[in-house]
Amino acid sequence: MSTLLTCKALGKAFGAQDLFHNVSFTVAAGERIGIIGPNGSGKSTLLKIVCGLEEADSGEVVPRKFLRLGYLSQEDVFAPQQSVFAALMAAAAELDLDDGARVSRVRALLGRGGFVDEEMAVADLSGGGRKRLAILRVMLAEPDVLVLDEPTNHLDIEGILWLEGMLASASAFLLVSHDRHFLENCCNRIIELSSVYPEGTLQVAGGYSRFLEVREEFLTGQLQEEDRLANRARREIEWLRRGPKARATKAKYRIDEAYRLTDELAAVKARNRALSEVQLDFEATGRKTKKLLEAVGLAKSYGDRVLFSGLDLTLSPGLRLGLVGRNGCGKSTLMGIIAAAGGEGELCADEGTIRVADNVKIVSFEQDRRSLDPSLTLRRALAPDGDGVVFAGRSLHVVSWAKKFLFRPDQLETPVGRLSGGEQARILLAALMRRPADILLLDEPTNDLDIPSLDVLESALVEFPGALVLVTHDRFLLDRVCHRLIGFGGTNGVGWYADYRQWLDDLPPAEEKSESRPRSGERRAATTATKPKGRLSYMDQRDYDTIEERIALAEERVAALEGEMQLPEVVADAARVARCWQELEEARAAVENLYRRWEELEAKKGEPGG
C-alpha cells in the first residue's frame, strides 16, 4: 500500500496542559483508521493538525505530493436559506470540472444521501439531515483521505448505517468516533490517544474488538510491570538505607540503578493511575410497586402528522426499554409525555390515559442541555447548594464529588460554557445521580461521552433497579442495556421489537426511483438483465439501491483518468504520469470491488427466502 500521509512525533499543549506528545503514524491507501481516547486527550486537535488547520507545537505532517484531504468538523456551517442543491453547488464551484459535470456529481450525491427534494432549504433539515449534507460536501471533491470528526453525531441508526455504506467506497480515512459498532464495522486500524501508554498512543491493526483484546493484554502487563518494579525498587531502597560502610563496598552503578528504578516505577504508576473512570451509580428509591406507570391508547399528532397512536405501555421495576426511530419520529415527544405524567413538564397526549403509582419519582436527562447555565462555575453546577452534596445518604465535599466525574480541583472555577461537550454531559449525569428515581428517562445520554465513560454508564444502567426508558442511536448500548424496544416507523407504525435489527428489518423498503441512470458497458447490462425479487436485510438493501449509481460514477472516474493519461502535458511530466497511474489503478480496483459487491447482493436476492 502506498503511503498517503505521515505524522512524525506530533505534540500539542494548551498552556500547562499537555494534550499529546510524540504521536507518530502513517495513513496508507486502503487504511480506515479510527482515533479514540478520553475527553480532553486532543483527538479533534490532532485532526486539525493533520489537515493544516492548526499548528503542532512539535513534529510535522508530511503529505504525499498532490494529496487531497477532505475535512468534516463537528459543527457544520451552511447558509440557512440555501437549498441543499445550492449548498453542494457552492462547494462544487472549487472543483476542476465543467458545469455539466458539477451538476451531475451534485445530483448523484444528493440521491445517495436520500435528498428527494433538492430545493429543500438547509434551515428545514433536521440535525441528521444537516450532518448528511455536510458529509456529502466533504465527499464531493473525492479526496484521497477523508478526515472526519465525530461523523455519527446527530445521525440516527439508519443514518449511521448509511454512513457505513458511504465509507465502504472511500480510498482511505481517519476519523474520531465513540460509536463502538461503527468503529468495528468500518475501521481496520485503531489508534487510542491516552497518557496511560508510554508513547502516548496504542496502535492496533484490526477492528475495535481486536483493539480491546490487545489493550487488555497491554494494561494487564503494565500493572504486572508495576508490581515487578515495586519489588525490585524496595530491595534497592533497603540496600541504599544501609550504613555508609556497606554502601562503600558496592559499585556506583548499583546506586544509579536504584534511583533509575524508582523513577521508572513512578512513571509506570502515573500511567496506571491515568486509568481512572467516571463513577456512575444511579440511586433508586427502593419502591417495590409492580406497576410504576401504565399507559393505554396513547396518541400524539402535530397538525396532520401522526407521531404515534394506540400505544400501550407499562413500566415496572427492572424494565429497561429502548426507543428507536428516525430523527423527528416522536421518541422525545413520548419521553416528554411520560415525564409530564410524573410532574416534570406539561406535554400531554392527544388521546389515551396514563396512570402512575403514588409519589412515583421520574427523573429526566435532556439531550439539549437547556438546564445548564453556561455562566455558572463548575463548582456551582456540581454542588448548587454549597460546598458539598448528599449522595446515597452521605455528604461528599464538592472536590470529592468532582473527582467521581473526572474533574480536576483546578477546574472548579471554570465556567460551564468553557467546558467540552463531554464534560457538560458528565455534569448532567452528576445532577441525575443526586436525585433518587423510580423511572429514569434518558434522551441521548451518550452524546459527546468518551468510550470509558460509555462503558461505566452501561454498567450503571444495567444495575439500576428501577424502570429505564432510553433513547439512543448507540447500537452497542441498546444491545447491552435494553430488554425490549419500541420502534417507530415500522410496517405497523409504532410497535414492540426484540432488538434494533428486528426493527430495521421491519422498516418499509426504500421507495423505487422513478428514473434510473443510464448505464454503459456490456458487463453491467448482462449483470442487471433480470433483478431477482428476494428480500435483503435492511443494510444490504440500502447498499443494493445505490450500487448501480456508484458503479457508474466509478467507471466515469476511470474513463476520466484514462483520458488524462493521454494528454501531451501529462505524458511529458514523469511525476504527473506516476500520480495518474497510481490513481487509475486505485480507481480500477474500486470498480472491481463494486462489481464483486453487486454480484454478492444479486446472489443474496436470488436465494430462497433471501
C-alpha positions as CSV (number, residue, x, y, z in Angstrom):
1,M,0.0,0.0,0.0
2,S,1.3,3.4,-0.9
3,T,1.8,5.9,1.9
4,L,-0.5,8.9,1.6
5,L,0.3,10.8,4.8
6,T,3.0,10.6,7.6
7,C,2.8,12.2,11.0
8,K,6.1,12.4,12.8
9,A,6.4,13.0,16.6
10,L,3.4,15.4,16.8
11,G,3.0,17.2,20.1
12,K,0.5,19.8,21.3
13,A,-0.2,21.6,24.6
14,F,-2.6,24.3,25.8
15,G,-1.0,26.3,28.5
16,A,0.3,23.9,31.1
17,Q,-1.9,21.0,29.9
18,D,-0.2,18.5,27.6
19,L,-2.8,17.1,25.1
20,F,-0.4,14.6,23.5
21,H,3.3,14.3,22.6
22,N,5.4,12.2,20.2
23,V,2.5,10.9,18.3
24,S,3.6,9.2,15.0
25,F,1.6,7.3,12.5
26,T,1.1,6.9,8.7
27,V,-2.0,6.7,6.6
28,A,-1.8,4.4,3.6
29,A,-4.1,3.8,0.7
30,G,-6.9,1.5,1.8
31,E,-6.5,2.2,5.5
32,R,-9.5,3.1,7.6
33,I,-8.2,4.5,10.9
34,G,-10.3,5.2,14.0
35,I,-9.0,7.6,16.6
36,I,-10.3,7.1,20.1
37,G,-9.4,8.4,23.6
38,P,-10.7,10.1,26.7
39,N,-12.3,13.5,26.5
40,G,-9.6,16.1,26.5
41,S,-6.9,13.9,25.0
42,G,-6.7,16.0,21.9
43,K,-8.4,13.9,19.2
44,S,-10.1,16.8,17.4
45,T,-6.9,18.9,17.7
46,L,-4.9,16.1,16.1
47,L,-7.3,16.0,13.1
48,K,-7.0,19.8,12.7
49,I,-3.2,19.5,12.7
50,V,-3.3,16.7,10.1
51,C,-5.4,19.0,7.9
52,G,-3.2,22.0,8.4
53,L,-5.9,24.0,10.3
54,E,-3.8,24.2,13.5
55,E,-0.1,24.2,14.2
56,A,1.6,21.5,16.2
57,D,4.0,22.5,18.9
58,S,6.4,19.9,17.8
59,G,6.7,17.3,15.0
60,E,5.5,17.6,11.4
61,V,2.9,16.3,9.0
62,V,4.2,15.1,5.6
63,P,1.5,14.5,3.0
64,R,2.2,12.9,-0.4
65,K,2.5,15.3,-3.2
66,F,-0.8,16.5,-4.6
67,L,-2.7,14.8,-1.8
68,R,-6.3,15.8,-1.5
69,L,-7.7,15.9,2.1
70,G,-11.4,16.3,2.9
71,Y,-12.2,17.5,6.5
72,L,-15.5,17.2,8.3
73,S,-15.7,19.2,11.6
74,Q,-18.1,18.5,14.4
75,E,-20.0,21.7,13.6
76,D,-21.3,22.3,10.0
77,V,-21.6,25.7,8.5
78,F,-24.3,26.3,5.9
79,A,-26.3,29.4,4.8
80,P,-29.7,28.5,6.3
81,Q,-31.8,29.8,3.3
82,Q,-29.7,27.9,0.7
83,S,-31.3,24.9,-0.9
84,V,-29.4,21.6,-0.4
85,F,-28.6,21.7,-4.2
86,A,-27.2,25.2,-3.9
87,A,-25.2,24.3,-0.8
88,L,-23.4,21.5,-2.7
89,M,-23.0,23.5,-5.9
90,A,-21.3,26.3,-4.0
91,A,-18.7,23.7,-2.8
92,A,-18.5,22.2,-6.4
93,A,-17.5,25.6,-7.8
94,E,-14.0,24.9,-6.5
95,L,-13.7,21.7,-8.5
96,D,-11.9,21.5,-11.8
97,L,-15.0,20.3,-13.7
98,D,-17.3,21.8,-16.3
99,D,-20.7,23.0,-15.3
100,G,-22.5,19.8,-16.5
101,A,-20.1,17.5,-14.6
102,R,-20.6,19.6,-11.5
103,V,-24.4,19.4,-11.7
104,S,-24.2,15.6,-12.4
105,R,-21.9,14.9,-9.5
106,V,-24.0,17.0,-7.1
107,R,-27.3,15.4,-8.1
108,A,-25.7,11.9,-7.8
109,L,-24.5,12.6,-4.3
110,L,-27.9,14.1,-3.2
111,G,-29.5,10.9,-4.4
112,R,-27.1,8.8,-2.4
113,G,-27.8,11.0,0.6
114,G,-31.5,10.4,0.3
115,F,-32.4,14.0,-0.5
116,V,-35.5,13.7,-2.7
117,D,-36.3,17.4,-2.9
118,E,-33.1,19.2,-4.0
119,E,-34.8,22.6,-3.4
120,M,-35.4,22.0,0.3
121,A,-33.8,24.7,2.4
122,V,-31.0,23.8,4.7
123,A,-32.9,25.5,7.5
124,D,-35.7,23.0,7.2
125,L,-33.3,20.0,7.7
126,S,-33.1,18.0,10.9
127,G,-29.7,17.7,12.7
128,G,-29.2,14.4,11.0
129,G,-30.1,15.9,7.6
130,R,-27.5,18.6,8.0
131,K,-24.9,16.1,9.0
132,R,-25.6,14.0,5.9
133,L,-25.3,17.1,3.8
134,A,-22.0,18.1,5.4
135,I,-20.7,14.6,4.8
136,L,-21.7,14.8,1.1
137,R,-20.0,18.2,0.8
138,V,-16.7,16.7,2.0
139,M,-17.0,13.7,-0.4
140,L,-17.8,16.0,-3.3
141,A,-14.1,16.5,-4.2
142,E,-13.4,12.8,-4.0
143,P,-10.5,13.3,-1.5
144,D,-7.6,10.8,-1.2
145,V,-8.0,10.9,2.6
146,L,-11.3,11.7,4.4
147,V,-10.7,13.3,7.9
148,L,-13.9,13.1,9.9
149,D,-14.5,14.4,13.4
150,E,-17.4,12.6,15.1
151,P,-19.3,11.9,11.8
152,T,-22.0,9.9,13.5
153,N,-23.1,12.8,15.7
154,H,-26.8,13.7,15.1
155,L,-27.3,10.7,12.8
156,D,-30.0,8.1,13.7
157,I,-29.3,4.4,13.3
158,E,-30.4,4.5,9.7
159,G,-28.1,7.4,9.1
160,I,-25.1,5.6,10.7
161,L,-25.7,2.6,8.5
162,W,-25.9,4.9,5.5
163,L,-22.6,6.4,6.5
164,E,-21.0,3.0,6.8
165,G,-22.1,2.3,3.3
166,M,-20.7,5.6,2.0
167,L,-17.3,4.9,3.7
168,A,-17.1,1.5,2.1
169,S,-16.1,3.2,-1.2
170,A,-13.6,5.7,0.4
171,S,-9.9,5.2,-0.6
172,A,-8.7,6.0,3.0
173,F,-10.0,7.8,6.0
174,L,-9.0,9.0,9.5
175,L,-11.9,9.6,11.9
176,V,-12.8,10.2,15.5
177,S,-15.8,8.4,16.9
178,H,-17.1,6.9,20.2
179,D,-19.6,4.6,18.4
180,R,-18.2,1.2,19.0
181,H,-20.3,-0.7,16.5
182,F,-19.3,1.9,13.9
183,L,-15.6,1.5,14.7
184,E,-15.9,-2.3,14.4
185,N,-17.7,-2.2,11.1
186,C,-15.7,0.5,9.4
187,C,-12.1,0.6,10.7
188,N,-9.2,-1.7,10.0
189,R,-6.9,0.1,12.4
190,I,-7.5,1.8,15.8
191,I,-5.3,4.4,17.5
192,E,-6.0,5.4,21.1
193,L,-4.6,8.7,22.5
194,S,-4.1,8.3,26.2
195,S,-1.5,9.1,28.9
196,V,-1.8,5.5,30.0
197,Y,0.6,4.5,27.3
198,P,4.4,5.1,27.4
199,E,4.4,6.7,23.9
200,G,1.0,8.4,24.4
201,T,-0.7,6.0,21.9
202,L,-1.7,2.4,21.4
203,Q,-2.0,1.5,17.7
204,V,-3.6,-1.8,16.7
205,A,-4.2,-3.3,13.3
206,G,-7.8,-4.7,13.1
207,G,-11.2,-3.7,14.2
208,Y,-12.4,-2.4,17.6
209,S,-12.9,-5.9,19.1
210,R,-9.2,-6.8,18.2
211,F,-8.1,-3.4,19.8
212,L,-9.9,-4.3,23.0
213,E,-8.1,-7.6,23.2
214,V,-4.6,-6.0,22.7
215,R,-5.4,-3.2,25.1
216,E,-6.4,-5.6,27.8
217,E,-3.2,-7.5,27.4
218,F,-1.1,-4.4,27.5
219,L,-2.8,-2.9,30.6
220,T,-2.6,-6.2,32.4
221,G,1.1,-6.4,31.6
222,Q,1.7,-2.8,32.7
223,L,0.0,-3.5,36.1
224,Q,2.3,-6.6,36.4
225,E,5.2,-4.4,35.5
226,E,4.4,-2.0,38.3
227,D,4.4,-4.9,40.8
228,R,7.7,-6.2,39.5
229,L,9.3,-2.8,39.6
230,A,7.9,-2.1,43.1
231,N,9.6,-5.3,44.4
232,R,12.9,-4.5,42.8
233,A,12.8,-0.9,43.9
234,R,12.0,-2.0,47.5
235,R,15.1,-4.2,47.6
236,E,17.3,-1.5,46.2
237,I,15.9,1.2,48.6
238,E,16.6,-1.2,51.5
239,W,20.1,-1.5,50.3
240,L,20.5,2.3,50.0
241,R,19.4,2.7,53.5
242,R,22.2,0.6,54.9
243,G,25.2,2.3,56.5
244,P,27.9,4.1,54.6
245,K,30.3,1.3,55.1
246,A,28.0,-1.2,53.4
247,R,27.4,1.2,50.5
248,A,31.0,1.9,50.0
249,T,31.7,-1.7,49.1
250,K,29.2,-1.6,46.3
251,A,29.8,-0.2,42.7
252,K,28.4,3.2,41.9
253,Y,26.3,1.8,39.1
254,R,24.2,0.0,41.8
255,I,23.3,3.3,43.4
256,D,22.4,4.8,39.9
257,E,20.3,1.7,39.2
258,A,18.3,2.2,42.4
259,Y,17.5,5.7,41.5
260,R,16.6,4.8,37.9
261,L,14.3,2.1,39.2
262,T,12.4,4.5,41.5
263,D,12.0,6.9,38.6
264,E,10.7,4.2,36.3
265,L,8.3,2.9,39.0
266,A,6.9,6.4,39.4
267,A,6.3,6.7,35.7
268,V,4.5,3.4,35.4
269,K,2.4,4.2,38.5
270,A,1.4,7.5,36.9
271,R,0.3,5.8,33.7
272,N,-1.7,3.2,35.6
273,R,-3.4,5.8,37.7
274,A,-4.5,7.5,34.4
275,L,-7.0,4.6,34.1
276,S,-9.4,6.5,36.4
277,E,-13.1,6.1,35.3
278,V,-16.2,8.1,35.8
279,Q,-18.1,6.7,38.9
280,L,-21.8,6.5,38.0
281,D,-24.3,5.0,40.3
282,F,-28.0,5.9,39.7
283,E,-29.9,5.9,43.0
284,A,-33.3,4.3,43.2
285,T,-36.0,4.9,45.8
286,G,-36.3,1.2,46.6
287,R,-40.0,1.2,45.8
288,K,-41.4,-2.4,45.4
289,T,-44.5,-1.4,43.4
290,K,-45.0,-3.8,40.4
291,K,-46.6,-1.1,38.1
292,L,-44.8,2.2,38.3
293,L,-46.6,3.6,35.2
294,E,-49.3,2.3,32.9
295,A,-50.3,4.0,29.6
296,V,-53.2,2.8,27.4
297,G,-54.0,4.0,23.9
298,L,-51.6,6.9,23.7
299,A,-51.7,9.1,20.6
300,K,-50.0,12.3,19.6
301,S,-50.1,14.4,16.4
302,Y,-48.8,17.7,15.2
303,G,-51.1,19.1,12.6
304,D,-51.8,16.3,10.0
305,R,-48.7,14.3,11.1
306,V,-49.4,11.4,13.4
307,L,-46.4,10.6,15.5
308,F,-47.9,7.5,17.2
309,S,-51.4,6.2,18.1
310,G,-52.8,3.3,20.1
311,L,-49.7,2.8,22.1
312,D,-49.9,0.7,25.3
313,L,-47.0,0.8,27.8
314,T,-46.3,-0.5,31.3
315,L,-43.2,0.4,33.2
316,S,-42.2,-1.8,36.1
317,P,-39.0,-2.0,38.3
318,G,-36.2,-3.6,36.4
319,L,-37.6,-2.9,32.9
320,R,-35.1,-1.4,30.5
321,L,-36.9,-0.1,27.4
322,G,-35.2,1.4,24.4
323,L,-36.9,3.8,21.9
324,V,-35.6,3.7,18.3
325,G,-36.7,5.5,15.2
326,R,-35.7,8.2,12.7
327,N,-35.0,11.7,13.8
328,G,-38.2,13.6,14.4
329,C,-40.4,10.5,14.7
330,G,-41.7,11.2,18.2
331,K,-39.3,9.5,20.6
332,S,-38.5,12.6,22.6
333,T,-42.2,13.6,22.5
334,L,-43.2,10.2,24.1
335,M,-40.5,10.8,26.7
336,G,-41.9,14.3,27.4
337,I,-45.4,12.8,27.9
338,I,-44.1,10.2,30.4
339,A,-42.2,12.9,32.3
340,A,-45.3,15.1,32.4
341,A,-47.2,12.3,34.0
342,G,-44.8,12.4,36.9
343,G,-44.9,16.2,37.2
344,E,-42.0,17.1,35.0
345,G,-43.2,19.3,32.2
346,E,-46.7,19.9,30.6
347,L,-46.7,17.8,27.4
348,C,-49.8,15.8,27.1
349,A,-51.0,13.1,24.8
350,D,-53.9,13.8,22.4
351,E,-55.6,10.5,23.3
352,G,-55.2,7.8,25.9
353,T,-54.7,7.6,29.6
354,I,-51.7,7.4,31.9
355,R,-51.8,6.1,35.5
356,V,-48.8,6.4,37.8
357,A,-48.3,4.9,41.2
358,D,-48.5,7.2,44.2
359,N,-45.5,9.5,44.6
360,V,-43.6,8.0,41.7
361,K,-40.3,9.8,41.1
362,I,-39.5,10.4,37.4
363,V,-36.1,11.8,36.6
364,S,-35.2,13.0,33.1
365,F,-31.9,13.6,31.1
366,E,-32.3,16.3,28.5
367,Q,-30.4,15.9,25.3
368,D,-30.4,19.7,24.5
369,R,-28.8,20.6,27.9
370,R,-31.1,23.5,28.4
371,S,-30.9,23.2,32.1
372,L,-27.2,24.1,32.1
373,D,-26.3,27.7,32.8
374,P,-23.1,28.4,30.8
375,S,-22.2,31.3,33.2
376,L,-22.1,29.1,36.3
377,T,-18.8,27.7,37.5
378,L,-18.2,24.0,37.6
379,R,-18.3,24.1,41.4
380,R,-21.8,25.6,41.5
381,A,-23.1,23.3,38.7
382,L,-21.9,20.2,40.6
383,A,-23.0,21.5,44.1
384,P,-25.8,24.1,43.7
385,D,-26.4,24.5,47.5
386,G,-22.9,24.9,48.9
387,D,-19.6,23.1,49.0
388,G,-21.0,19.6,49.2
389,V,-23.7,17.2,48.0
390,V,-25.7,14.5,49.6
391,F,-25.5,11.2,47.7
392,A,-26.7,7.8,48.9
393,G,-27.4,9.2,52.4
394,R,-23.9,10.6,53.0
395,S,-22.3,14.0,52.5
396,L,-19.5,14.5,50.0
397,H,-17.3,17.6,49.5
398,V,-17.5,19.1,46.1
399,V,-13.9,18.2,45.4
400,S,-14.6,14.5,46.0
401,W,-17.8,14.7,44.0
402,A,-16.0,16.3,41.1
403,K,-13.3,13.6,41.1
404,K,-16.0,10.9,40.7
405,F,-16.7,12.5,37.3
406,L,-13.0,13.0,36.4
407,F,-12.9,16.7,37.0
408,R,-9.7,18.2,38.5
409,P,-9.9,20.5,41.5
410,D,-8.3,23.3,39.4
411,Q,-11.3,23.2,37.1
412,L,-13.9,24.0,39.7
413,E,-13.9,27.8,39.0
414,T,-14.1,27.2,35.2
415,P,-17.4,28.5,33.7
416,V,-19.6,25.6,32.3
417,G,-19.7,27.3,28.9
418,R,-16.0,26.8,28.5
419,L,-16.1,23.0,29.2
420,S,-16.2,20.4,26.4
421,G,-19.4,18.7,25.3
422,G,-18.4,15.5,27.1
423,E,-17.6,17.4,30.3
424,Q,-21.1,19.1,30.2
425,A,-22.7,15.7,29.7
426,R,-21.0,14.5,32.8
427,I,-22.3,17.5,34.8
428,L,-25.9,16.5,33.8
429,L,-25.2,12.9,34.8
430,A,-23.9,14.1,38.1
431,A,-27.1,16.0,38.7
432,L,-29.1,13.0,37.7
433,M,-27.3,10.8,40.3
434,R,-28.3,13.2,43.1
435,R,-32.0,12.6,42.5
436,P,-33.4,9.2,43.6
437,A,-35.7,7.8,40.9
438,D,-38.2,5.2,40.2
439,I,-38.2,5.8,36.5
440,L,-35.2,7.1,34.6
441,L,-35.8,8.9,31.3
442,L,-32.5,9.2,29.3
443,D,-32.8,11.1,26.0
444,E,-29.5,10.7,24.1
445,P,-27.2,10.5,27.2
446,T,-24.2,9.3,25.1
447,N,-23.7,12.4,23.1
448,D,-20.1,13.5,23.5
449,L,-19.2,10.9,26.1
450,D,-15.9,9.1,25.5
451,I,-15.7,5.3,25.4
452,P,-14.5,4.8,29.0
453,S,-17.5,6.9,30.2
454,L,-19.9,4.9,28.0
455,D,-18.6,1.7,29.5
456,V,-19.3,2.9,33.0
457,L,-22.7,4.4,32.0
458,E,-23.8,1.0,30.6
459,S,-22.8,-0.8,33.8
460,A,-24.7,1.8,35.9
461,L,-27.8,1.4,33.8
462,V,-27.7,-2.4,33.9
463,E,-27.5,-2.2,37.8
464,F,-30.3,0.4,38.2
465,P,-33.2,-1.4,39.9
466,G,-36.0,1.0,38.7
467,A,-37.5,1.4,35.3
468,L,-35.4,2.8,32.5
469,V,-36.6,4.4,29.2
470,L,-33.7,5.1,26.9
471,V,-33.4,7.0,23.6
472,T,-30.1,6.4,21.9
473,H,-28.6,5.7,18.5
474,D,-25.7,3.8,20.1
475,R,-26.3,0.2,19.0
476,F,-23.8,-1.2,21.4
477,L,-25.6,0.5,24.3
478,L,-29.0,-0.8,23.1
479,D,-27.7,-4.4,22.8
480,R,-26.2,-4.4,26.3
481,V,-28.8,-2.5,28.3
482,C,-32.3,-2.9,26.8
483,H,-34.6,-5.8,27.2
484,R,-37.1,-4.7,24.6
485,L,-37.5,-1.8,22.1
486,I,-40.4,0.4,20.9
487,G,-39.6,1.1,17.3
488,F,-41.2,4.0,15.3
489,G,-41.8,3.9,11.5
490,G,-42.3,0.1,11.1
491,T,-44.8,-1.5,8.8
492,N,-47.5,-1.0,11.5
493,G,-46.3,2.4,12.6
494,V,-45.2,2.0,16.3
495,G,-44.5,-1.5,17.6
496,W,-42.6,-3.7,20.0
497,Y,-39.3,-5.3,18.9
498,A,-36.7,-7.7,20.5
499,D,-33.7,-5.6,19.2
500,Y,-32.8,-2.9,16.7
501,R,-32.1,-5.4,14.0
502,Q,-35.6,-6.7,14.0
503,W,-36.9,-3.1,13.8
504,L,-34.6,-2.3,10.9
505,D,-35.9,-5.4,9.0
506,D,-39.5,-4.3,9.6
507,L,-39.0,-0.8,8.2
508,P,-40.7,-0.3,4.8
509,P,-38.4,-0.8,1.9
510,A,-36.9,2.4,0.3
511,E,-39.1,3.8,-2.5
512,E,-38.0,2.9,-6.0
513,K,-36.7,5.8,-8.1
514,S,-38.9,6.8,-11.0
515,E,-35.9,7.1,-13.3
516,S,-32.8,5.1,-13.3
517,R,-29.4,6.4,-14.5
518,P,-28.5,5.0,-18.0
519,R,-25.6,2.6,-17.7
520,S,-22.9,1.8,-20.2
521,G,-20.9,-1.4,-20.7
522,E,-21.8,-4.9,-21.6
523,R,-20.8,-6.3,-18.2
524,R,-23.4,-4.2,-16.4
525,A,-26.1,-4.9,-18.9
526,A,-25.5,-8.6,-18.5
527,T,-25.4,-8.4,-14.7
528,T,-28.6,-6.5,-14.4
529,A,-30.8,-8.0,-17.1
530,T,-33.1,-9.5,-14.5
531,K,-33.3,-8.4,-10.9
532,P,-34.5,-11.2,-8.5
533,K,-37.2,-10.2,-6.1
534,G,-35.9,-11.8,-2.9
535,R,-35.6,-10.0,0.4
536,L,-32.3,-8.5,1.6
537,S,-31.5,-7.2,5.1
538,Y,-32.0,-3.5,5.6
539,M,-28.3,-2.7,5.3
540,D,-27.8,-4.8,2.2
541,Q,-31.0,-3.3,0.6
542,R,-29.6,0.2,1.1
543,D,-26.4,-0.8,-0.5
544,Y,-28.2,-2.5,-3.4
545,D,-30.4,0.6,-4.0
546,T,-27.3,2.8,-4.6
547,I,-24.7,0.4,-6.1
548,E,-25.8,0.9,-9.7
549,E,-25.1,4.6,-9.4
550,R,-21.8,4.1,-7.6
551,I,-20.6,1.8,-10.4
552,A,-21.5,4.4,-13.0
553,L,-19.6,7.1,-11.1
554,A,-16.6,4.8,-10.5
555,E,-16.4,4.0,-14.3
556,E,-16.6,7.7,-15.1
557,R,-13.7,8.2,-12.8
558,V,-11.7,5.5,-14.6
559,A,-12.6,7.0,-18.0
560,A,-11.5,10.5,-16.9
561,L,-8.2,9.2,-15.7
562,E,-7.6,7.2,-18.8
563,G,-8.2,10.4,-20.8
564,E,-5.9,12.4,-18.6
565,M,-3.1,9.8,-19.2
566,Q,-3.2,10.6,-22.9
567,L,-2.8,14.4,-22.6
568,P,0.5,15.6,-24.0
569,E,1.3,17.8,-21.0
570,V,0.8,14.7,-18.7
571,V,2.9,12.4,-20.9
572,A,5.7,14.9,-20.8
573,D,5.7,15.1,-16.9
574,A,7.0,11.9,-15.3
575,A,5.7,12.9,-11.9
576,R,2.1,13.5,-13.2
577,V,2.2,10.2,-15.2
578,A,3.2,8.4,-12.0
579,R,0.4,10.1,-10.0
580,C,-2.2,9.5,-12.7
581,W,-1.2,5.8,-13.0
582,Q,-1.5,5.3,-9.2
583,E,-4.9,6.9,-9.2
584,L,-6.0,4.9,-12.2
585,E,-5.0,1.6,-10.6
586,E,-6.9,2.6,-7.4
587,A,-10.0,3.6,-9.5
588,R,-10.0,0.3,-11.4
589,A,-9.7,-1.6,-8.1
590,A,-12.7,0.3,-6.8
591,V,-14.8,-0.6,-9.8
592,E,-13.8,-4.3,-9.4
593,N,-14.8,-4.2,-5.7
594,L,-18.1,-2.6,-6.6
595,Y,-18.9,-5.3,-9.2
596,R,-18.0,-8.0,-6.7
597,R,-20.3,-6.5,-4.1
598,W,-23.1,-6.2,-6.8
599,E,-22.7,-9.9,-7.7
600,E,-22.8,-10.8,-4.0
601,L,-26.0,-8.8,-3.4
602,E,-27.6,-10.3,-6.6
603,A,-26.8,-13.8,-5.3
604,K,-28.4,-13.0,-1.9
605,K,-31.5,-11.7,-3.6
606,G,-31.7,-14.9,-5.6
607,E,-31.5,-17.2,-2.5
608,P,-34.8,-18.8,-1.4
609,G,-36.2,-16.6,1.4
610,G,-33.3,-14.3,0.9
